[in-house]
């Protein structure tokens, strides 16, 4: 009997750097797990799921011809001192299986900071790991643009 080898999990990591925004400033925005839609342009809505503790509902209608895409994401670990959080995706309509991600904010030699977003998930039918990585790259760049704008706005006060 032939047994097909199991597909390995997809893994990737994307980073973006800020030349002026501090790690403390960026973390102050990203640590608010239930408001990621303020910074991540591909998310239209994000809200706490009542009675579910640290679970958020995220949805986007920005993909043409695909309707609303949604997922439930659970915060599984957070380290405010280390400036990182880890979450996993539960129910969703995007074919995400066993998706887990960690977002870290790190100082860069006392000037600026870096966001590192790493992920792992089971392979998705009809896609390649590079597709997921490219989506993450675009999302993180959009997030960085929004965070930079917020930093500039706060710097002028």
C-alpha positions as CSV (number, residue, x, y, z in Angstrom):
1,X,0.0,0.0,0.0
2,X,1.4,3.4,-1.0
3,X,1.0,6.2,1.4
4,X,1.3,9.8,0.1
5,X,3.7,11.8,2.1
6,X,2.0,14.5,4.1
7,X,2.5,18.1,2.7
8,X,4.8,20.1,4.9
9,X,3.4,23.2,6.6
10,X,3.9,26.5,4.9
11,X,6.0,28.9,6.9
12,X,7.1,32.5,6.2
13,X,8.2,35.7,7.7
14,X,7.9,39.3,6.6
15,X,9.4,42.4,8.1
16,X,9.0,46.1,7.7
17,X,11.2,48.8,9.3
18,X,10.4,52.3,10.6
19,X,13.1,54.9,10.6
20,X,11.4,57.2,13.1
21,X,8.6,55.4,14.9
22,X,9.7,53.8,18.2
23,X,9.0,50.3,19.2
24,X,7.0,51.6,22.1
25,X,4.8,53.6,19.8
26,X,4.2,50.8,17.3
27,X,3.5,48.3,20.1
28,X,1.0,50.6,21.7
29,X,-1.0,50.3,18.4
30,X,-0.6,46.7,17.7
31,X,-1.1,45.3,21.2
32,X,-4.8,46.2,20.9
33,X,-5.8,42.8,19.4
34,X,-9.4,43.9,18.8
35,X,-8.6,46.9,16.6
36,X,-6.2,45.6,14.0
37,X,-8.6,47.0,11.3
38,X,-7.3,50.5,12.2
39,X,-3.9,49.6,10.9
40,X,-4.3,46.7,8.5
41,X,-5.9,48.1,5.3
42,X,-7.2,44.7,4.0
43,X,-9.5,44.3,7.1
44,X,-12.8,46.2,7.0
45,X,-14.0,45.2,10.5
46,X,-12.5,43.6,13.6
47,X,-14.5,43.1,16.8
48,X,-14.4,41.0,20.0
49,X,-16.6,37.9,19.8
50,X,-18.9,38.3,22.9
51,X,-18.5,35.5,25.4
52,X,-15.4,34.1,23.7
53,X,-12.7,35.7,25.7
54,X,-9.8,36.7,23.4
55,X,-11.4,35.8,20.1
56,X,-11.9,38.4,17.4
57,X,-14.0,38.4,14.2
58,X,-12.2,39.9,11.2
59,X,-13.8,40.4,7.8
60,X,-12.9,41.9,4.4
61,X,-14.9,42.7,1.4
62,X,-12.0,44.0,-0.6
63,X,-11.4,41.0,-2.8
64,X,-13.4,41.5,-6.0
65,X,-15.9,38.8,-7.0
66,X,-15.3,36.8,-3.8
67,X,-17.8,38.2,-1.3
68,X,-17.0,38.8,2.3
69,X,-14.0,36.9,3.6
70,X,-14.0,36.3,7.4
71,X,-12.2,34.5,10.1
72,X,-12.2,34.1,13.9
73,X,-8.8,34.7,15.4
74,X,-7.8,33.8,19.0
75,X,-5.1,35.5,20.9
76,X,-3.1,32.6,22.4
77,X,-0.1,34.5,23.9
78,X,1.1,38.0,24.5
79,X,4.3,39.4,26.0
80,X,4.0,43.2,26.5
81,X,7.6,43.5,27.8
82,X,8.9,41.5,24.8
83,X,6.4,43.3,22.5
84,X,5.0,40.3,20.7
85,X,1.7,38.5,20.4
86,X,0.7,35.2,18.9
87,X,-2.7,34.2,17.5
88,X,-4.3,31.4,15.6
89,X,-7.2,31.3,13.1
90,X,-10.2,29.2,13.9
91,X,-13.4,29.1,11.9
92,X,-13.1,30.9,8.5
93,X,-14.2,30.9,4.9
94,X,-10.8,31.3,3.4
95,X,-9.5,27.7,3.6
96,X,-7.0,28.6,6.3
97,X,-6.2,25.5,8.2
98,X,-4.0,25.4,11.4
99,X,-2.9,29.0,10.7
100,X,-0.8,30.5,13.5
101,X,1.1,33.8,13.4
102,X,3.3,35.9,15.6
103,X,3.8,39.6,15.4
104,X,6.9,41.1,17.0
105,X,7.9,44.7,17.4
106,X,11.7,45.2,17.9
107,X,13.9,48.2,18.4
108,X,16.6,48.9,15.9
109,X,19.7,50.2,17.6
110,X,17.7,52.8,19.5
111,X,16.5,54.5,16.3
112,X,13.3,53.3,14.8
113,X,12.0,49.8,14.9
114,X,10.9,46.7,13.0
115,X,7.7,44.7,12.8
116,X,8.2,41.0,12.1
117,X,5.2,38.9,11.2
118,X,5.7,35.2,10.9
119,X,3.2,32.5,10.0
120,X,2.7,28.8,9.5
121,X,-0.3,27.0,8.1
122,X,-1.3,23.8,6.3
123,X,-1.1,24.1,2.5
124,X,-4.0,25.7,0.7
125,X,-5.5,24.1,-2.3
126,X,-4.8,26.0,-5.5
127,X,-2.2,28.3,-4.0
128,X,1.5,28.2,-3.2
129,X,3.3,29.3,-0.1
130,X,4.6,32.2,-2.1
131,X,1.1,33.4,-2.6
132,X,0.5,33.6,1.2
133,X,3.9,35.3,1.6
134,X,3.1,37.9,-1.0
135,X,-0.3,38.6,0.6
136,X,1.4,39.0,4.0
137,X,4.1,41.4,2.4
138,X,1.4,43.6,0.8
139,X,-0.6,43.6,4.1
140,X,2.4,44.5,6.2
141,X,3.4,47.3,3.9
142,X,-0.1,48.7,4.1
143,X,0.0,48.4,7.9
144,X,3.3,50.2,8.0
145,X,2.0,53.1,5.9
146,X,-1.0,53.5,8.3
147,X,1.3,53.4,11.3
148,X,3.7,55.9,9.8
149,X,0.7,58.3,9.2
150,X,-0.4,57.9,12.8
151,X,3.1,58.5,14.1
152,X,3.4,61.7,12.0
153,X,0.0,62.8,13.3
154,X,1.1,62.2,16.9
155,X,4.5,63.9,16.3
156,X,2.8,67.1,15.4
157,X,0.8,67.4,18.5
